[in-house]
Amino acid sequence: MSRVVWQKGGEARVLAVAGEAVTLSSTIPSPPGSRIDGTLEPSGQAFRIKIHSSKRTEEGGEARFILQGRAIDLTREGRATLTAMIATN
């Protein structure tokens, strides 16, 4: 399964991509205004997002965080990878 692995620990699934806007379901929170770095797996491409919103939710009995933000320094290839991740999740 495709995922984002955060540098500071944890991981996320991509829920939506619309231009530069990205929505993810993450195992860790990140406050609004923060920047979080990760890697798109299995491609290994670097991924960075500036967070606009972080909301706690329950998913399968465990806490998850819906992160909404803007992709930073994302290449065209990276955006295509994110879009493809939605289809596989």
N, C-alpha and C positions, 0 to 999 in steps of 0.2 A: 504494500500500500504506500502511496506517495504521502509525504509529510514534510513539515518544516521542523527542523531540530534547532532549538534556541542555543546560543553560545553559553548563556548563563544557566542552562539546564531546562528540561522540559521540552515539550513538543506541541505541535498544532496541526490541525486539518484546515485546509482552505475551504471556505464556504461560498465566497462570492468574489468576483473581480469585475470592476467596471472602470475602465481607464486606469487611473492611478489609485483608485479606491480599492481596498482589500478588506475582507471580513474573514476572520479566522476563529476557530474554536480551539483554545489553548489550555494546556494543563497548568500554566502559571499566569498570574496577572501582570499587567504593565500599566502604570498610571498614565492618564492623559498628559500629552506633552513629551513623554519619554520616547526614546528611540530604542528599538530592540533588534538585535542582529541574530541571524540564523542562517541555516543552510537548507536549500531545497533538496530533499532526498527523493529518489536516488541519483539525481543529476549532479549533486555536489555544488551547485551554483550558490554564491553568496546572496543573501536576501536581507534587506533592512527596511523597517517600517517605522514611521512616526505615528504614534498612537493618538487617536482623537477620543476614543471611548473604550472603556473596559468594564464589562458587566458580568457579575457572577451568575452562574446558572447550574442546575443539576442535570447531569446526563448519565444515565445508566447507574444512578446511585452514587456518583462521585462528582465533586465540584469541578466545573470547567469555567472558562472565562471567554466571553465573546469579545474579541478585540477588533476594533474598527480603526482603520488608519489609512495613511498614504504611503505607497511604496516609494522608496528613495533609491536612486541610482539603479533602477531595474531596467535591464536591457529588453529588447524586443523578444529575444529568445526566452528570457526569464518570464516575461508576461505570458508567452505561449505555454510555458511549463506550468505556471500557476493555473491558467485556464484549463489545461489538460488534467490537472490534479482534481478539479471540481468533478469532472466526469468519472473519476475512479474512486471518489470517496462516497 
